[in-house]
Amino acid sequence: MKQIQALDLHPDRLFSADPKQREISRALYESISDVPIISPHGHTDPSWFADNKNFNNATELLIIPDHYVFRMLYSQGIGLEALGIRRIDGGASETDHLKIWQIFAANYHLFNATPSRIWMDYVFSEVFGFTETLCSANAEQYYHSINQQLASADFKPRALLKKFNIELLATTEGATDPLKHHAKLKGTGLENTVITTFRPDDVVDPDNPNFLNNLQTLAQLSGESTDNWQGYLNALKNRREFFRAHGATATDHGHPSAKTANLSSADSEKLFNLVIQGTANTEQRELFRAQMLTEMAAMSLEDGMVMQLHPGCHRNHNVKVFEAFGPDKGCDIPVRTDFVAALKPLLSRFGSEKDLRLILFTLDESTYARELAPLAGHYPCLKLGPAWWFHDSPEGMLRYRHNITETAGFYNTVGFNDDTRAFLSIPARHDVARRIDCRFLAQLVAEHRLSESAAFELIHDLSYRLAKEAYQKTRA
């Protein structure tokens, strides 16, 4: 049996090994370690905060919903059924949560040097107080200790919001979501802390198998006809207003590409008719999505909602897993993404609008210096989101800063957002981002490319102010 290792989070973790840079990093970090967390884009479950019930157990909270975790385990030949992931057809999957936890613990070494390991170790140490690294020998002790803590009042979702010093937490809901959980939060004092985000993909993507049914639901909810172009646009405006009434300040668009279009009203109407008749070909469906990004930008200019674009992902790449378990099961793969040509139609119409804010994210790092930084370094409406998803990592964050800062600067970025379903990992993810930004700034100071006073101002902006201001664009 392997000896159990101590779980010791080094106070200088993620800082440079260079003594001078490490000293500067430490001072910068101490100045912002306690600033509140702004989490303006994520996927936590709003029912947690509306109902404020205790979480059931360690496995349901930390493993089953986290595709970062089961993706790695699946890559090593561990079936998703064995990890408690439910099959679409109702077939058997493991229901013994302790057994699932033991599988995770026995394979914890697989996560060495990954962001998941950094986040998990932080949660185990800082949230639950463990002093030993998780392994097979202490798996059961871990499991029962976590469950005991989760059952206490201190670990209810609203208590954890306070414990984690979260000032703002945005969830993400589809356009036809009734937002009943956000409605339940009204009057609790948390309605301005836990807010929603409008994600209309389900009603703007003709490739969605439920697209036409979703349009019918959209019509029912909005009271507008969705069988004609103008009625469809009015229905979307109605839903945006509904989301704003539940705290939304931003929209989110997970399109396959960044392609935009700027069609006339007549051509848009013709295209819409082809789409709802089911006769649009692949190119026309992509053109419709492209036009809808421009329409969404027009609506954002009207109502003040910040627009987020997350393109460049081949979703559900593993067909067998998708057919058996559905979407969001760790099978998404980054693809090459064009921004310069793709965004030109939208930017030709709205690029110089200082009252529009379009935040760009990418999984294609090759575009950082070549496309994204020059675009954001010129167009008033553009800002760059942080290193995202596969690049939400120490090395990914450093690559991001090194590639975009000289051209776009710091103030054409929007700080950090965690984009997570894993609630307990939020402080861990923000801690990593803050430490890496401290490291990056420390190098600039040590090389006399940035003054210390500017670095201290910048680290506060990167950790707090930029994210807060970027997502408060919506008008009253």
Summary of the structure (lengths in Angstrom):
residues: 476
radius of gyration: 22.8
end to end distance: 62.2
largest distance: 72.2
contacts: 1587
relative contact order: 0.14
helix: 53%
strand: 7%
